[in-house]
């Protein structure tokens, strides 16, 4: 499954919607996504499982790339 992870670039600042970034991670479930990203210096706001239709939409973005690839 592919998950879209919304995050803030730093753990020390208050989250601001306009500064939210996203990455795409392949994993079996949400806890696995959090384990994969546990050593990263950013603050995870939300992990969202993508449906097939949503994934196809996201792949149209030229910046689409799976984490770690």
C-alpha positions in Angstrom: 0.0 0.0 0.0 1.0 3.6 -0.6 0.6 6.2 2.2 0.8 9.9 1.9 2.5 11.4 4.9 1.9 15.1 5.8 4.7 16.6 7.9 6.3 19.7 9.2 10.0 20.2 8.4 11.0 20.5 12.0 9.8 19.1 15.3 10.5 22.3 17.3 8.2 24.7 15.6 4.4 25.0 15.9 2.7 23.3 12.9 1.5 25.8 10.2 -0.7 24.5 7.4 1.1 26.6 4.8 4.4 25.0 5.7 3.1 21.4 5.5 5.0 19.1 3.2 4.2 15.6 2.0 6.0 12.4 1.0 4.8 9.0 -0.2 5.8 5.8 1.6 5.2 2.2 0.7 4.3 0.1 3.7 1.8 -2.5 5.0 0.1 -0.2 7.5 0.3 3.1 9.4 2.5 1.8 12.2 5.0 0.5 9.7 5.1 4.0 8.1 5.9 5.5 11.4 8.6 3.0 12.1 10.2 3.7 8.7 10.2 7.4 9.4 11.0 7.3 13.1 14.6 8.6 12.8 13.7 11.6 10.5 14.0 15.1 11.9 10.5 16.1 10.9 7.1 16.2 12.7 4.5 13.8 11.2 1.0 15.3 11.2 -1.0 12.7 9.4 -0.6 9.4 7.6 -3.2 8.7 5.0 -3.7 5.5 3.0 -4.2 6.3 -0.7 -7.0 4.6 -2.6 -6.1 3.4 -6.1 -7.9 6.4 -7.7 -6.1 8.8 -5.3 -2.8 7.2 -6.0 -3.3 7.5 -9.8 -4.1 11.2 -9.3 -1.0 11.8 -7.2 1.2 10.1 -9.7 0.3 12.7 -12.3 2.3 15.2 -10.2 5.8 15.5 -11.6 7.2 15.5 -8.0 5.7 12.2 -7.1 8.3 9.8 -5.8 8.2 7.1 -3.2 10.3 7.6 -0.1 13.7 6.0 -0.3 13.8 5.6 -4.1 
